[in-house]
Amino acid sequence: MPLGLQCLHDASQGAGREEQLVDIVAVRDVHQDPLETWTHPRSGTNWLRDFLPQDLRVGRVLVYGYDAPASALFAEDAPETIQRMAESFVQELRADRHLAGTLRRPIVFICHGFGGVLVKKSLVYASTRTAPKVTHLWDRYVSTFAIVFLSKSARHQVGALFRIAGDKADLQMPRLVDSDFAPLVNQFHLFFFWEELPTRLGPRSALLVDHKSAAPKLDNTETAGIHATHADMCKFASKSTSDYRTVLAALAMYCEKAPSIIARRWRRAEVALKQLRMGEAEEMGGGFEFEVNTEQPSQSQDIQSREITHFYIPEETTPTFVGRQDLLTTLHTTLFPDNRPTTRPGRKAFVVFGMGGSGKTELCCKFATDNKHEYTAVFTIRAASPETIKESYCTIGQLGGFEPTESAGRHFLMQQKEPWLLIIDNADDRSIKLSRLFPASGSAHILVTTRVRDFSQEGTLGSLELNGLKEAEALQLLLTKADIPQPLDLSTTKTAIRIAKELGYLALALIQAGTSVYRGVCELSGYLEIHSVAWRRQRKQQKSELPSDPITDVIEVVYSTFDISLGVLEQYDSVQSQDATELLRMIAFFHFKSIPLELFSRAVSAREAGPVGGLSSKSWTASLVDGLWRRLEPPAPLPGFLKTPDREVGMQRIRFALADLQSLSFIHLNGKYISLHPLIHSWARDSLTTSQGPLWDSIALHTIMRSISLPPDSETKKDGEFHRDILPHLETCLSITGNPLSSDMLAASRGWLRVSLIFRPTLFILIRDQIRMHAKPGWVYAERGHFEKAAIHLQMVRDMLGKLAGEEDEKTMSATLGLAGVLWGLGRLEEGVRLGSLVVDTRKRIYGLNDERTLGAMNRLGQSYWLNGQYIEALALQETTWKGMKDVLGDSHPSTLEALDNYGVTLGAWHRFQESHDAHQFVLAARRAALGPTHLDTITTQSNLAMALLGLGRSDDALTGMTEVYEQRQKQLDKEHPWTLWALSYLCKIHIHIGNLAQAEALLTQSLEAAT
């Protein structure tokens, strides 16, 4: 398949009036050849090459081919991929036109399918190339006169390409490109053609792109149908066909008008560029054109040269942000009086308060974006709950190169140079001590957004209440989202004013209303009637609750706008619309901020264990029993896209659902995370009936649980980052659901449970799932260091497994060892040792002393003895364990090496340093050979060896080895991980032994600052 630009016709040579010629550039769809796309299969005629130059005098006819499979449009990096394609297209066409000497010749694009997306994206990119060194790329934007769209890349086309049965597949990127292209629409002549014949798809036929998608309703555009299928609508067998003649007539008109109009456009563009360059020269003049305050020259100079190091705001500012200029000016003059940072001593906080949906967060993000050149850094604390506050500090700590912990984040903020900006967003919980979130130093400018009016007292620099937009601003936002171009007639203006007034001029409600009109739910003139119906339905649902008040009335009005948008999804009887609706209902029971997309990809990939394998050891009849249990097992409460057996199809369905929700302004996609506005989050939950609420909470919880892997399938480092991301969502679900195991079930005796299982076999499946629902949160809490919460869940797991399967069941003993480890983390060492001893005794009795499972439990118990200071018991048990493992598993088995390493540590506690050294030396050599020098297990052995070397008096060798350990753990586990701090304490101990007291003090001081 040829790639890049190919010239099919060139009439430039010998042209008498070259300025009257036009270049035609044709761009194919995905999965097509750049030549065959335009070639009729039976006649073999390529109409761009064989017909068009004979019927129309054009300069050149070019076709463009690119390398991009359709699957690339569904990948997570699709926006970046299409952006790169667009930039390459701009550069290639510019180079071709430059070498041909036709840079200012008018361009008419002909696009088929996805080719239209690529052309629009390239024009968006070219329109921004006005900086001095890239102005040459602006010529694409200035020279383009018209675009002919032969269908477009939209809903049905993608579904057909991927054979998604019954799914009206949607595509996120084309829709996003449309929103970027919207401001440029009036710059070009547009002609939209749609297919009139269905495409055969197996046993059925369908239009790949329907009329509404292919020919959107836009002013000053032309539309027509072509009597062909989607694939054949860009191929013409002869000049006499009606379809060819319609396309030819449009191109002829464009070629006639384009030269004079593009020439005038270039003259205006040259003037605009000249003015732009003059303005930039004035800005670079260092203040010659502006009054300079000579009393503080150094401070003024510092502001001009300031470079921002971190820009972490609640959400990206949307291109459609309108209005609020008076409030933005108020914020700037308050924080920068006389255009310099305020020198007022003490805390510098400003509070923005108002009801949900008024645009508080958007206002602060806009201020931060407009003024980021004034700050050295911008950070955000999401203050909706204690969990999101902690996670925000973790993120900030990670930005600073520390471990993602709350203390690290606070420490990093203390190191910032003034002035820097801190946005405390969604501080809506009255129980939160807002002042505790303010940095101790006075170097920060602080913006707080809240619904709580009382918090306005925390604004040392002032506060403002955010209500609805001004009428003109509200109209601009509504009409921009509805994609209704200027100028407006009187009727449209009056209708828009009535809608804005009805919605209380609230930004969020206006966005939803405009989106509904844009999506074709209704015309602007019919919106109020639909909204009235939705509002009455809301009132009917709420009639049994407390009497309304002004705030409640406004919220009901806003909720009604959301209901209309939801109706857009529900009116389509398709898999995709159902997926989007289900996804919205489910994430209503997560926290509304930063829902990781990885949660869904893991849930799609996961497959739960069989019904028997989770509780007891299998016998030779296990396969038969499994089959019987599966017949009794009810389907898991999961959304439809998680029930599909094909992972790729499941992921595609999720992407399509996300694209629908984003297009309706229900969610924000920010890289790898989803967020909802708090008011949308509340509405999505409140709109459910009393029977639907518990169902979707259960579905949300089961989805999170499905994304969590239990040992041994869990990968500690990779899963640790994921567990950090899902923790606030897990806790939100659990706070609503409560304890999966009822109090009666927990109090039931083992005998009662056994008898009940005989008469109610499905009870076994129910209890098994509930046990798993405790085991997974217990594992996540333990891994993240929330030992108290982990102990509660793991204790329930152990108790129920003991009742159902018995204390001697292997799963019960594994749960007991897990609980013992958590108790050690809580400092309850004696309880941990007691539980470990029970498992060792049980396994000895069942499996014998020389079984790998028994020896594994003995190894962990021996380590617990050492941690608890029981060195006599530890030495005897670990020596027996190591020798037993060596006999059963061999010298080089990983379990044998672990046991010998632990034994060596205990030998060091007995001051038997040479024996300890020899043990660690042997393990280190084996682990380096098998795992590599930087594996965490290898590093652990190197740490143990360093302490043995210190005991032998080889301080320099000990220092070298422990320094490497500390550096590797900082690199792999972050600076505040317990293992890293453990290495730090050993390193300081070595420094003190050598006499490097200052070095030891410096290391400890640095660690304490980050931890407090």
SULLIN-V464452 format. One record per run of one state. SS is the DSSP state (alpha for helix, beta for strand, coil for the rest). FROM is the first residue (numbers start at 1). TO is the last residue. Records with the same first field share a line. If there is no record, write none. Layout:
SS->FROM-TO + FROM-TO
//
This chain:
coil->1-3 + 11-17 + 21-21 + 28-35 + 40-45 + 51-51 + 56-59 + 66-69 + 74-77 + 101-105 + 113-113 + 128-131 + 151-154 + 162-171 + 188-188 + 196-198 + 202-203 + 207-210 + 215-220 + 227-241 + 284-293 + 306-309 + 312-324 + 336-336 + 340-347 + 354-359 + 371-371 + 375-376 + 383-385 + 400-405 + 415-419 + 426-433 + 438-443 + 451-452 + 459-461 + 466-470 + 483-489 + 503-506 + 519-523 + 543-549 + 571-574 + 588-594 + 597-597 + 606-621 + 633-639 + 643-646 + 664-667 + 671-672 + 676-677 + 687-689 + 708-715 + 738-742 + 748-749 + 760-760 + 784-786 + 806-809 + 826-828 + 848-851 + 868-870 + 890-893 + 910-912 + 932-935 + 952-954 + 974-977 + 995-996 + 1012-1012
beta->4-10 + 22-27 + 39-39 + 46-46 + 60-65 + 106-112 + 144-150 + 189-195 + 199-201 + 204-206 + 221-226 + 310-311 + 348-353 + 377-382 + 420-425 + 444-450 + 462-465 + 595-596 + 668-670 + 673-675
alpha->18-20 + 36-38 + 47-50 + 52-55 + 70-73 + 78-100 + 114-127 + 132-143 + 155-161 + 172-187 + 211-214 + 242-283 + 294-305 + 325-335 + 337-339 + 360-370 + 372-374 + 386-399 + 406-414 + 434-437 + 453-458 + 471-482 + 490-502 + 507-518 + 524-542 + 550-570 + 575-587 + 598-605 + 622-632 + 640-642 + 647-663 + 678-686 + 690-707 + 716-737 + 743-747 + 750-759 + 761-783 + 787-805 + 810-825 + 829-847 + 852-867 + 871-889 + 894-909 + 913-931 + 936-951 + 955-973 + 978-994 + 997-1011
//
